[in-house]
Structures are given as structure tokens and as C-alpha cells.
Amino acid sequence: MTFSVLLQYLLPQKTLSRIVRAATRWTWRPWKDFLIGHVVRAYDVDMADAVQPDPHAYPSFNAFFTRALRDGARSAAGDAATIVSPVDGRVSQVGRIEDGRILQAKGRAYSVAELLADADTAGTYRSGIFATLYLSPSDYHRVHMPLDGELVETVHVPGRLFSVAPKPVAEIPNLFARNERLVCHFEGGRGPFVVAMVGAMLVSGITTVWSGAEVPPYARDIERRDWRGRGVRLARLAEMARFEMGSTVIVLLPGGQFDPGLGAETPIRLGQRLADW
């Protein structure tokens, strides 16, 4: 294990994330302009598709980071049976769930039951398909619907906040099943599906369109919320949530076929064809 990854076991992950949360909301112009300018230069952020293309026009770093896209900047591929990417980012892994286990990285896998914190529901996806999508600091950080669906349950699972960058993912066992996460269960026209948003080092929040801020607070125990019959129905490509720093989204389906052109490290755009039922 490399020293940089080992250090993550020792750092006060949630304390650091709370500090970052406060720092990214500070509206003092010299400070927020310094942070925004550093990220734009370091990660070559393309602002052309943003509603506000001037990065320094945002009142805080968090407002810049969670910026909206202009109308028409993304469109959904295919028809209602086409599962589309819920984010701009890069494929970490994609493929079939083998005997209830999801590939994390070469030589490492973890179980659906661990990810969902629910052994019974995990059986639905035992031989399904999955996509793990990584959002870097240069990406658009809102999460959209891969399919039409009605929200039936959310599960806030407590955990660590390891970085989800490629090196930690390759080296830390069960990383996605160990990190704090919000698991969203939906019912679509052809069956259930899951969109899980995984927190990470310095990620300062996850916000949903149906209930606002979900993380923080950081969970001490598993927190389940039943949304059945409450009318939270979202169309394919509609915004469902946003990360207030970069992280990872995992999509689970009980069956289907992924686009054969997708593989590890493939860039992907919101609305791009991900799979078909």
C-alpha cells in the first residue's frame, strides 16, 4: 500500500470534510476567487456549457462547483428503454454482477449486500449489471436520472470517507461499501433500479431534489426513509441530486446489456447511452 493511501486511514476524514464544507461556502471575494481560479487552472475546467460561464461570477466556491448547465447542453440518447449516464465523468468499472459481487478494481470486488446495507434487497441484483462512474473536480457535479422512476426508499449508510480517486480504489478493499453513502431505490416501468451516491474525502455534502441536504449530517446508524406513495416521480435525465464536491455514482439494474463501447477509464457524458434493458 502506498504512503498516500495509508495516510488516509490516519487522517480525521470527517473533521477535514467539515472544514472544507465551511471553506467552500465563504463568500469573501478574494478567497472564493482564489479557490475557483485554482481549480479551473489545475483541472482545465470547461465552463462553456454552464448557465453562467464566468467562473468568478459565482458567489462562493460551492456555488461554482454545483453550477447548473444551460438548457440543451445535454440530451438523452435512445428511447425510454435506454438507460443513460446520470453524470458527466469517467467509467471506473462497468459490467455484470457476478454471484452478487461487484468489481471494484482488478483483483478486488465487494458485495451488493454490503453496498446496499440490505441482504434481502441485494438478491434482486444478484445477477444484474452495474456501472461505477467517477466524477473528477473538472466535471459537472449534478446527478440526473438514468431512467424514469418513482422513489421508493433512501438509505443513508454511515462509513468512512476515503478518496475515490483511481489509486485508493485500486488499493483499499471494499472502498465503496465502506464509505458513507446515500442509496436511492427507484421503481421504473420495467422494474427496480438503484442510484447510489458515495461520499469521499473532502466531499462536503449530498443534496437531493426531494428533501434537500442529506449529508451532512454524517450518519451514526443506518437511516432508512420510506418514500412509497409520496409522489416523488422523476423523468429520465431530470436532476435528482448534487455532490458538493466530487465523488462516485453507482447504478445497479437487475438485468440488461451495457453499451459494448464502455470500459474502465472511458469518458462518459450525462445522457449518453449507458445500457439497455
VEXDRENMAR-999841 format. One line per 10 residues: number of its first residue (from 0); their letters; for each residue x, y, z of C-alpha. Coordinates in nm, 4 decimals, always signed. Example, Ala and Ser with C-alpha at 12.3 -4.5 7.8 and 13.67 -1.06 7.14 Angstrom:
# residues 2
0 = as = +1.2300:-0.4500:+0.7800  +1.3670:-0.1060:+0.7140
This chain:
# residues 277
0 = mtfsvllqyl = +0.0000:+0.0000:+0.0000  +0.1388:+0.3414:-0.0946  +0.2070:+0.6026:+0.1729  -0.0581:+0.8415:+0.0330  -0.3258:+0.5732:+0.0665  -0.2025:+0.4617:+0.4094  -0.2266:+0.8240:+0.5255  -0.5993:+0.8215:+0.4546  -0.6511:+0.5640:+0.7291  -0.4886:+0.8033:+0.9763
10 = lpqktlsriv = -0.6398:+1.1387:+0.8790  -0.9508:+1.2743:+1.0583  -1.1630:+1.2365:+0.7448  -1.4883:+1.3888:+0.8685  -1.3215:+1.6755:+1.0526  -1.1359:+1.7685:+0.7355  -1.4597:+1.7430:+0.5365  -1.6375:+1.9763:+0.7791  -1.3562:+2.2308:+0.7413  -1.3805:+2.2066:+0.3631
20 = raatrwtwrp = -1.7576:+2.2500:+0.3823  -1.7159:+2.5804:+0.5653  -1.4297:+2.6982:+0.3444  -1.6182:+2.6348:+0.0208  -1.9148:+2.8421:+0.1380  -1.7153:+3.1505:+0.2360  -1.8267:+3.4367:+0.0115  -1.5287:+3.6713:+0.0701  -1.4327:+3.7543:-0.2868  -1.0516:+3.7167:-0.2666
30 = wkdflighvv = -1.0895:+3.3751:-0.1033  -1.3591:+3.2300:-0.3278  -1.1880:+3.3673:-0.6412  -0.8596:+3.2092:-0.5315  -1.0221:+2.8665:-0.4828  -1.2214:+2.8823:-0.8058  -0.9258:+3.0050:-1.0093  -0.7005:+2.7304:-0.8730  -0.9458:+2.4529:-0.9656  -1.0196:+2.5985:-1.3099
40 = raydvdmada = -0.6473:+2.6127:-1.3907  -0.5419:+2.2870:-1.2253  -0.8190:+2.0768:-1.3816  -0.8765:+2.2705:-1.7043  -1.2464:+2.3152:-1.6251  -1.4605:+2.3782:-1.9339  -1.7286:+2.6361:-1.8489  -1.8806:+2.6559:-2.1977  -2.1900:+2.4502:-2.1054  -2.2625:+2.6279:-1.7763
50 = vqpdphayps = -2.5569:+2.8651:-1.7340  -2.3023:+3.1167:-1.6043  -1.9760:+3.0641:-1.7970  -1.7776:+3.3170:-1.5912  -1.6346:+3.1151:-1.3008  -1.5730:+3.4253:-1.0877  -1.9386:+3.5342:-1.1115  -2.0403:+3.2646:-0.8608  -2.0886:+3.3887:-0.5014  -1.8919:+3.1001:-0.3462
60 = fnafftralr = -1.6774:+2.8051:-0.4447  -1.9661:+2.5710:-0.3647  -2.1967:+2.7627:-0.5996  -1.9351:+2.7310:-0.8744  -1.8828:+2.3615:-0.8051  -2.2549:+2.2777:-0.8166  -2.3217:+2.5031:-1.1184  -2.6144:+2.4280:-1.3488  -2.5867:+2.3511:-1.7186  -2.7529:+2.5721:-1.9784
70 = dgarsaagda = -3.0684:+2.4396:-2.1427  -2.9924:+2.1974:-2.4239  -2.6361:+2.1281:-2.3121  -2.7183:+1.7584:-2.2677  -2.9833:+1.5322:-2.4187  -3.0960:+1.1759:-2.3522  -2.9895:+0.9078:-2.6002  -3.2334:+0.6482:-2.7362  -3.5861:+0.5956:-2.6069  -3.7499:+0.5241:-2.2711
80 = ativspvdgr = -3.5865:+0.1784:-2.2563  -3.2369:+0.3263:-2.2882  -3.0530:+0.3672:-1.9586  -2.8475:+0.6865:-1.9800  -2.5494:+0.8058:-1.7817  -2.6640:+1.0077:-1.4793  -2.3440:+1.2162:-1.4761  -2.0537:+1.3631:-1.6622  -1.7460:+1.1688:-1.5598  -1.5420:+0.8615:-1.6303
90 = vsqvgriedg = -1.6269:+0.4919:-1.6078  -1.4433:+0.3330:-1.3159  -1.5874:-0.0131:-1.3830  -1.8878:-0.1448:-1.5708  -2.0217:-0.4948:-1.6226  -2.2231:-0.7837:-1.4905  -2.2725:-0.8549:-1.1227  -2.1248:-1.1996:-1.0643  -2.2913:-1.4038:-0.7911  -2.3865:-1.0889:-0.6038
100 = rilqakgray = -2.0430:-0.9283:-0.6267  -1.9398:-0.6038:-0.7967  -1.5955:-0.5471:-0.9456  -1.4234:-0.2547:-0.7731  -1.0852:-0.2798:-0.9463  -0.8620:-0.5531:-1.0828  -0.8426:-0.8238:-0.8169  -1.0949:-0.6559:-0.5860  -1.4723:-0.6985:-0.5537  -1.7387:-0.6289:-0.2929
110 = svaelladad = -2.0935:-0.7484:-0.2441  -2.4195:-0.5831:-0.3437  -2.5454:-0.6596:+0.0077  -2.2589:-0.4563:+0.1565  -2.3198:-0.1629:-0.0762  -2.6949:-0.1533:-0.0099  -2.6637:-0.2487:+0.3581  -2.9534:-0.4860:+0.2844  -2.9048:-0.8574:+0.2142  -3.2696:-0.9151:+0.1173
120 = tagtyrsgif = -3.2898:-0.6398:-0.1461  -2.9459:-0.7367:-0.2764  -3.0945:-1.0576:-0.4157  -3.2765:-0.8539:-0.6827  -2.9404:-0.7553:-0.8314  -2.7517:-1.0805:-0.7747  -2.7041:-1.1404:-1.1496  -2.7729:-0.7875:-1.2708  -2.5490:-0.5190:-1.4135  -2.3633:-0.2266:-1.2587
130 = atlylspsdy = -2.1804:+0.0907:-1.3580  -1.9413:+0.2785:-1.1298  -1.8936:+0.6360:-1.2524  -1.6242:+0.8663:-1.1135  -1.6626:+1.2455:-1.1063  -1.3367:+1.4408:-1.1063  -1.3082:+1.8046:-0.9887  -1.3357:+1.9178:-1.3527  -1.6782:+1.7587:-1.4050  -2.0348:+1.8851:-1.3752
140 = hrvhmpldge = -2.1485:+1.7739:-1.0289  -2.5229:+1.7306:-1.0510  -2.6690:+1.3790:-1.0680  -2.9602:+1.3032:-1.3003  -3.1988:+1.0131:-1.3539  -3.0784:+0.7245:-1.5729  -3.4436:+0.6193:-1.6287  -3.7954:+0.7338:-1.5491  -3.8643:+0.6239:-1.1936  -4.0516:+0.6688:-0.8684
150 = lvetvhvpgr = -3.8511:+0.6966:-0.5480  -3.9441:+0.4191:-0.3035  -3.6700:+0.4361:-0.0386  -3.3470:+0.6085:+0.0555  -3.0854:+0.4515:+0.2814  -2.8184:+0.6710:+0.4393  -2.5327:+0.4363:+0.5309  -2.2619:+0.5574:+0.7727  -1.8989:+0.4949:+0.6931  -1.5541:+0.6300:+0.6178
160 = lfsvapkpva = -1.4612:+0.8997:+0.3654  -1.1719:+0.7504:+0.1712  -1.0832:+0.9227:-0.1545  -1.2471:+0.7615:-0.4577  -0.9663:+0.8559:-0.6954  -0.8228:+0.5654:-0.9013  -0.5278:+0.4853:-0.6711  -0.7303:+0.4393:-0.3485  -0.9962:+0.2450:-0.5421  -0.7256:+0.0051:-0.6602
170 = eipnlfarne = -0.5713:-0.0356:-0.3136  -0.8422:-0.0081:-0.0439  -1.0591:-0.3215:-0.0069  -1.4394:-0.2745:-0.0229  -1.3936:+0.1014:-0.0553  -1.7410:+0.1819:-0.1948  -1.9076:-0.0387:+0.0658  -1.7066:+0.1274:+0.3453  -1.7602:+0.4945:+0.2581  -2.0598:+0.6985:+0.3716
180 = rlvchfeggr = -2.3272:+0.6888:+0.1027  -2.6862:+0.7598:+0.0105  -2.8550:+0.4664:-0.1624  -3.1657:+0.5632:-0.3630  -3.4094:+0.2873:-0.4640  -3.6414:+0.3568:-0.7562  -3.9190:+0.1665:-0.9308  -3.9198:+0.2092:-1.3078  -4.1572:+0.0979:-1.5784  -3.9626:-0.2268:-1.6240
190 = gpfvvamvga = -3.8526:-0.2899:-1.2678  -3.6411:-0.1563:-0.9818  -3.3080:+0.0188:-1.0055  -3.0595:+0.1820:-0.7675  -2.8589:+0.5020:-0.7851  -2.6048:+0.5113:-0.5001  -2.4078:+0.8297:-0.4303  -2.0831:+0.7582:-0.2495  -1.9188:+1.0221:-0.0323  -1.5431:+1.0698:-0.0275
200 = mlvsgittvw = -1.2539:+1.2547:+0.1334  -1.3341:+1.6279:+0.1484  -1.6813:+1.5756:-0.0008  -1.8829:+1.8254:+0.1969  -2.2362:+1.7274:+0.1088  -2.5015:+1.5373:-0.0866  -2.8275:+1.7207:-0.1599  -3.1398:+1.5718:-0.3227  -3.4227:+1.7471:-0.5056  -3.6871:+1.5761:-0.2878
210 = sgaevppyar = -3.5569:+1.6534:+0.0608  -3.2642:+1.8946:+0.0424  -2.9433:+1.8298:+0.2356  -2.8936:+1.4594:+0.3134  -2.5209:+1.4558:+0.4005  -2.4112:+1.6081:+0.6341  -2.5107:+1.5318:+0.8983  -2.2979:+1.2209:+0.8888  -2.4917:+0.9126:+0.9946  -2.4180:+0.7178:+1.3119
220 = dierrdwrgr = -2.6543:+0.4344:+1.2213  -2.8258:+0.3225:+0.9019  -3.1131:+0.5628:+0.8324  -3.3977:+0.4403:+0.6091  -3.6733:+0.6642:+0.4721  -3.9806:+0.5221:+0.3021  -4.0955:+0.7335:+0.0062  -4.3620:+0.4959:-0.1278  -4.6826:+0.6704:-0.2250  -4.5387:+1.0192:-0.1738
230 = gvrlarlaem = -4.5328:+1.1061:-0.5411  -4.1603:+1.1547:-0.5983  -4.1570:+1.0709:-0.9687  -3.8669:+1.1858:-1.1835  -3.8261:+1.1659:-1.5592  -3.5204:+1.0281:-1.7333  -3.2443:+1.2940:-1.7309  -3.4205:+1.5028:-1.4642  -3.1911:+1.6297:-1.1882  -3.2126:+1.4161:-0.8742
240 = arfemgstvi = -2.9197:+1.5295:-0.6593  -2.5856:+1.7029:-0.6459  -2.2464:+1.6478:-0.4884  -2.0946:+1.9453:-0.3149  -1.7514:+1.8081:-0.4025  -1.6576:+1.5277:-0.6448  -1.7253:+1.1637:-0.5834  -1.8767:+0.8477:-0.7360  -2.2186:+0.7271:-0.8515  -2.3044:+0.3562:-0.8766
250 = vllpggqfdp = -2.6003:+0.2415:-1.0857  -2.7482:-0.1082:-1.0338  -3.0065:-0.2816:-1.2541  -3.1488:-0.6340:-1.2208  -3.0678:-0.7064:-1.5851  -2.9745:-0.5552:-1.9173  -2.6838:-0.5090:-2.1547  -2.4242:-0.2334:-2.1362  -2.3059:-0.0383:-2.4373  -2.0139:-0.2519:-2.5636
260 = glgaetpirl = -1.8066:+0.0614:-2.6219  -1.7843:+0.1307:-2.2482  -1.4984:+0.0078:-2.0332  -1.2751:+0.1145:-1.7460  -1.1475:+0.4719:-1.7860  -1.3914:+0.5542:-2.0688  -1.5076:+0.9191:-2.0518  -1.8865:+0.9476:-2.0353  -2.1341:+1.2339:-2.0585  -2.4687:+1.2942:-1.8946
270 = gqrladw = -2.7401:+1.1481:-2.1184  -2.5040:+0.9194:-2.3094  -2.6304:+0.5635:-2.3669  -2.5171:+0.3503:-2.0758  -2.7209:+0.0325:-2.1230  -3.0472:-0.1173:-2.2487  -3.2972:-0.3307:-2.0593
